[in-house]
Amino acid sequence: MNITTFAKRLFLLVPLLLSPAAFAVEMMPSPPQLAAKAYVLMDASSGNVLVENNGDQRLPPASLTKLMTAYIATLEIRRGQIGENDPVTVSENAWRTGGSRMFIKVGSQVSVSDLLHGIIIQSGNDASVALAEHIAGSEDAFADMMNKTAADLGMTNSHFMNPTGLPNPEHYSSAHDMAILARAIIHEDPTHYAIYSQKEFFWNGIKQPNRNLLLWRDKTVDGLKTGHTDEAGYCLVSSAVRDGMRLVSVVFGTNSDTARAAETQKLLTYGFRFFETQTFYQKGAELAQAPVWKGTTNQVKAGLAQDLTMTLPKGQLKKLAASMTMNPQLIAPIAKGDVIGKVEVKLDDKVVHSADLIALDGVDEGGIFRRMWDSIRLFFYGLFN
């Protein structure tokens, strides 16, 4: 495939991380203004932030913290460090933890799976401490794991002191960071993500409902987590899918449980009404072949390291154009994954996104005669170019 053909195939592309202002739509209304301290609306596929207000402000996250606690637990399950059916002995420290509870008994044994349900559905502080101690030995050690994981995810405005979200002046997060975490939970472990849509959980003779009111009000909503303390106000991280498009909404600091649901619904309605998302190319798909000098072959397949997924205001696809350029004089050896070119996407002659093209296969250095011949060709190529 030549560059012209590739450019035509990419004509209807948009950037992976693009501010809404770059896509000004003449008839598009302004985003809703919410009665909340901070909020973010993100597309789950592209990671594009569609709406935000104080999105990076550091605020107390209350029980939204348990999203990180549950995320680490599922990571440990997938890594084989703990098992779903492993018995966890409940310590007195876990049993005495105040706030919302799963009502586990000191000295009893509860499975990892049941504790995970108690954390996600019932928002049990006791379950959070018990599972944290089982994974890391202590709350402090688990907090270190939380902060390391937050850094790995790019959550630059978060710092955790405990697995529950109980108030601590050094315990904070942001709406944007919580959206990043929610996106990871959704994409990395669909099996455990299904727990977030469960409306109730029965344990120790007590049935407690999920506090996310949108699970009852909107059938497209399937998660994630509520939070509340006097300092934090009422918070909610939510996600919904409509017509194949998934959005993540985060609100911090509303004044009631009904308000956090209502304000979240405003964000979701706006996002689904005025934006659309599409994946144009999967990572690793061959998009072109680039010429290679002094190699065992004279071409290398080029593609993208990440999916080319975009979110944009509806009706804007036709205004976009993209082009591809290859690095000049690619000389073997070339390793798989080496950057060998670039894709640029433009809107009205302005570059709004660029992505590296990588080698999808390696190309070894050719034999001595191939290298000598290509050296001669390159010499004359340089004279005339």
C-alpha positions in Angstrom: 0.0 0.0 0.0 1.5 3.4 -0.9 1.2 6.6 1.1 -1.5 8.1 -1.0 -3.7 5.0 -0.6 -3.0 5.0 3.2 -4.0 8.7 3.4 -7.3 8.0 1.7 -8.0 5.1 4.0 -7.3 7.4 7.0 -9.4 10.3 5.7 -12.1 9.9 8.3 -10.0 9.9 11.4 -9.9 12.0 14.6 -7.4 12.3 17.4 -7.1 9.9 20.3 -6.8 12.7 22.9 -8.5 15.8 21.7 -10.0 18.7 23.6 -13.7 19.4 22.8 -12.8 22.9 21.8 -11.0 21.7 18.8 -14.2 20.3 17.5 -16.4 23.3 17.8 -19.8 22.4 16.5 -22.0 25.3 15.4 -25.3 23.9 16.8 -23.7 22.0 19.7 -24.9 23.3 23.2 -22.6 24.1 26.0 -22.0 21.2 28.5 -24.3 21.1 31.5 -23.2 23.0 34.6 -23.5 20.6 37.6 -24.1 21.3 41.2 -20.9 19.5 42.2 -17.3 20.4 43.3 -15.8 18.6 40.4 -16.8 16.4 37.5 -15.5 14.6 34.4 -17.2 12.8 31.5 -14.8 10.5 29.6 -15.2 8.1 26.7 -14.2 4.7 28.0 -12.7 3.5 24.6 -10.7 6.5 23.6 -10.0 8.1 27.0 -11.1 11.4 25.6 -12.4 13.8 28.2 -15.6 15.3 26.8 -16.7 17.5 29.8 -14.8 18.5 32.9 -14.9 21.0 35.7 -12.1 21.1 38.3 -11.2 17.6 36.9 -7.7 17.6 38.4 -8.6 19.2 41.8 -7.4 17.1 44.7 -10.4 16.2 46.8 -11.4 13.6 49.4 -12.7 10.6 47.5 -14.6 8.9 50.4 -15.6 5.3 49.4 -14.6 5.9 45.7 -11.3 4.8 47.2 -12.7 1.2 47.2 -12.4 1.2 43.4 -8.6 1.1 43.9 -9.0 -1.5 46.6 -11.1 -3.8 44.4 -8.9 -3.1 41.4 -5.8 -4.3 43.2 -7.6 -7.4 44.5 -8.6 -8.4 41.0 -5.1 -7.8 39.8 -3.8 -10.1 42.5 -6.4 -12.7 41.5 -5.4 -12.5 37.8 -1.7 -12.7 38.7 -2.4 -15.9 40.8 -1.2 -14.3 44.0 -4.6 -14.9 45.7 -7.6 -17.1 44.8 -11.3 -16.3 44.6 -12.0 -19.0 47.2 -9.1 -18.3 49.5 -10.4 -18.0 53.2 -9.6 -14.7 54.8 -9.5 -14.6 58.6 -11.1 -11.4 59.8 -8.9 -9.4 62.2 -10.1 -7.3 65.1 -8.8 -4.3 63.3 -11.0 -5.0 60.3 -14.0 -5.9 62.5 -13.7 -2.6 64.4 -13.4 -0.4 61.3 -16.3 2.2 61.4 -18.5 3.5 58.7 -20.4 1.4 56.2 -20.1 -2.3 56.9 -20.4 -5.8 55.4 -20.9 -7.1 59.0 -18.2 -9.7 59.0 -17.3 -11.2 62.4 -13.9 -11.1 64.1 -12.1 -14.4 63.8 -14.4 -15.7 61.1 -13.2 -16.8 57.7 -14.7 -15.1 54.6 -13.7 -15.9 51.0 -11.9 -13.4 48.8 -14.9 -13.4 46.4 -17.4 -12.6 49.2 -15.2 -9.8 50.5 -14.9 -8.4 47.0 -18.7 -8.4 46.7 -19.0 -6.7 50.1 -16.6 -4.0 49.0 -18.1 -3.2 45.7 -21.8 -3.7 46.4 -22.1 -3.0 50.1 -19.2 -0.6 50.4 -18.0 -2.4 53.5 -15.1 -0.7 55.3 -14.6 -3.9 57.3 -14.4 -6.0 54.1 -11.9 -3.5 52.6 -9.5 -3.7 55.6 -9.8 -7.5 55.8 -8.9 -7.9 52.1 -6.2 -5.3 52.3 -4.6 -7.1 55.2 -4.9 -10.5 53.4 -3.1 -9.1 50.3 -0.4 -6.9 51.9 -0.3 -7.8 55.6 -1.3 -4.4 56.8 -3.3 -1.3 55.8 -0.1 0.7 55.5 1.5 -1.8 53.2 -1.6 -2.0 51.1 -1.7 1.8 50.9 1.8 1.6 49.4 0.5 -0.8 46.8 -2.4 1.6 46.1 0.0 4.5 45.4 2.3 2.4 43.2 -0.7 1.2 41.2 -2.0 4.8 40.9 1.3 5.9 39.5 1.4 3.1 37.0 -2.1 4.1 35.8 -1.1 7.8 35.5 -3.2 9.0 38.3 -1.1 12.0 39.1 -3.5 13.7 41.6 -4.1 10.8 43.9 -2.6 9.6 47.1 -4.1 6.9 49.3 -3.6 6.3 53.1 -6.1 3.5 53.6 -8.3 1.0 51.6 -11.6 2.5 52.8 -11.6 6.2 52.1 -12.1 7.2 55.7 -11.0 10.8 56.1 -7.3 11.6 56.3 -5.7 14.9 55.2 -3.2 13.1 53.0 -5.8 10.9 51.3 -7.1 12.4 48.1 -7.9 11.9 44.5 -9.5 13.7 41.6 -12.4 13.3 39.2 -10.0 12.8 36.3 -8.0 10.2 38.2 -11.1 8.3 39.2 -12.2 8.2 35.5 -8.8 6.7 34.6 -9.2 4.1 37.3 -12.7 3.2 36.2 -11.6 2.8 32.6 -8.9 0.4 33.7 -11.4 -1.6 35.7 -13.8 -1.8 32.8 -11.3 -2.8 30.2 -8.9 -5.1 32.0 -11.2 -7.5 33.8 -14.8 -7.7 32.3 -15.6 -10.8 34.5 -15.1 -8.9 37.8 -16.5 -5.7 36.4 -19.9 -7.5 36.3 -20.0 -7.3 40.1 -20.5 -3.5 39.8 -23.9 -3.9 38.2 -25.3 -6.1 41.0 -28.1 -4.3 42.8 -27.7 -6.1 46.2 -25.7 -8.6 48.2 -26.8 -10.9 51.0 -24.3 -11.7 53.8 -24.6 -12.7 57.4 -28.3 -12.6 57.2 -28.3 -9.0 56.0 -29.3 -7.9 52.5 -27.9 -4.6 51.5 -28.6 -2.6 48.3 -26.0 -1.1 46.0 -26.1 2.7 46.7 -25.8 3.6 43.0 -29.4 4.7 42.3 -28.8 4.8 38.6 -28.7 1.0 38.5 -32.5 1.2 39.2 -33.2 4.3 37.1 -31.2 3.7 33.9 -30.9 0.2 32.4 -27.8 1.3 30.4 -25.8 2.0 33.6 -23.8 -1.0 34.9 -21.4 0.5 37.5 -19.4 1.7 39.4 -19.2 3.1 42.9 -20.7 5.6 45.3 -18.9 7.5 48.1 -19.9 9.8 50.9 -18.4 11.5 54.0 -19.2 14.9 55.5 -16.0 16.3 54.1 -16.3 14.8 50.6 -20.1 15.2 50.1 -21.9 12.7 47.9 -19.7 11.3 45.1 -20.4 8.8 42.2 -18.4 7.1 39.5 -20.7 5.7 37.0 -20.6 4.0 33.5 -23.2 3.3 30.9 -23.3 1.8 27.4 -25.7 3.0 24.6 -25.4 1.8 21.0 -22.0 0.4 21.6 -20.6 3.6 23.1 -19.4 3.5 26.7 -19.0 6.6 28.8 -17.6 7.1 32.3 -19.0 9.9 34.5 -17.4 11.1 37.8 -19.0 13.6 40.2 -17.4 14.8 43.4 -19.1 16.8 46.2 -22.9 16.9 45.5 -25.3 17.5 48.4 -27.3 14.3 48.5 -27.5 10.7 47.1 -30.3 11.8 44.7 -28.3 14.8 43.6 -25.3 12.8 42.6 -27.5 10.5 40.6 -29.3 13.4 38.9 -26.1 15.3 38.1 -24.5 12.1 36.7 -27.5 11.6 34.5 -27.1 15.1 33.0 -23.5 14.3 32.0 -24.4 10.9 30.5 -27.3 12.3 28.5 -25.2 15.1 27.1 -22.4 12.8 26.1 -24.5 10.2 24.4 -26.6 12.8 22.6 -23.8 14.9 21.2 -20.7 12.6 20.8 -19.8 9.4 19.0 -16.9 7.0 19.2 -15.4 4.7 16.6 -12.4 2.5 16.4 -10.9 2.7 12.9 -7.9 0.4 13.3 -6.9 -2.2 15.8 -3.3 -2.1 17.2 -1.1 -4.4 15.2 -3.1 -4.2 12.0 -0.9 -3.7 8.9 -1.5 -0.2 7.4 1.4 0.0 5.0 4.8 -1.4 4.0 7.9 0.7 4.2 11.1 0.2 2.2 14.1 -1.2 4.1 17.8 -1.0 3.1 20.5 -3.5 3.8 18.1 -6.1 5.2 17.1 -9.7 4.6 13.9 -8.3 3.1 13.3 -5.0 1.3 10.1 -4.1 3.1 8.7 -4.0 6.7 5.1 -3.9 7.7 3.9 -0.8 9.5 1.1 -0.4 12.0 0.0 1.3 15.2 1.0 0.4 18.8 -2.5 1.3 20.1 -6.0 1.1 18.7 -6.9 4.1 16.7 -10.1 5.0 18.6 -11.7 8.4 18.5 -14.5 10.3 20.2 -15.9 13.4 18.5 -19.0 15.5 18.2 -21.5 14.0 15.9 -21.2 14.9 12.3 -17.5 15.9 12.3 -15.9 12.9 10.6 -16.2 14.4 7.1 -14.0 17.4 8.1 -11.0 15.3 9.0 -8.0 14.2 7.0 -4.9 12.2 7.8 -1.6 11.4 6.3 1.3 9.1 6.9 5.1 9.7 6.6 7.9 7.1 6.9 11.3 7.8 8.4 13.8 8.3 5.6 16.2 5.5 4.7 15.2 2.7 7.1 18.3 0.6 7.5 18.3 -2.9 8.9 18.5 -4.3 11.5 15.0 -3.2 12.5 13.4 -4.6 15.7 9.7 -5.3 16.1 8.2 -2.3 17.7 10.7 0.2 16.4 9.2 3.6 15.5 9.5 3.9 11.7 7.0 6.7 10.8 4.2 8.8 11.9 0.4 9.4 11.3 -0.9 13.0 11.5 -4.6 13.8 11.7 -5.7 17.3 10.7 -8.8 19.4 11.2 -8.8 22.5 9.0 -5.1 22.2 8.4 -4.4 22.0 12.1 -2.7 18.8 13.4 -4.9 17.6 16.2 -3.3 14.2 16.8 -0.2 12.3 15.8 0.7 8.7 16.5 3.9 6.7 15.9 3.9 4.0 13.2 5.9 1.0 14.4 7.5 -2.0 12.7 5.1 -5.0 13.1 8.0 -7.4 12.4 11.7 -7.4 12.7 14.1 -7.2 9.8 17.5 -8.7 10.2 20.7 -7.3 8.6 21.3 -8.7 5.1 24.4 -10.5 3.8 27.5 -8.7 2.8 26.6 -8.4 -0.9 23.2 -7.0 -0.1 24.7 -4.4 2.2 27.3 -3.4 -0.3 24.8 -3.1 -3.1 22.4 -1.1 -1.0 25.3 1.2 0.1 26.0 2.0 -3.6 22.3 2.6 -4.2 22.0 4.8 -1.2 25.0 6.9 -2.4 23.3 7.7 -5.7 20.0 8.1 -4.0 21.5 10.8 -1.8 23.0 12.6 -4.8 19.7 13.0 -6.5 17.4 13.5 -3.4 
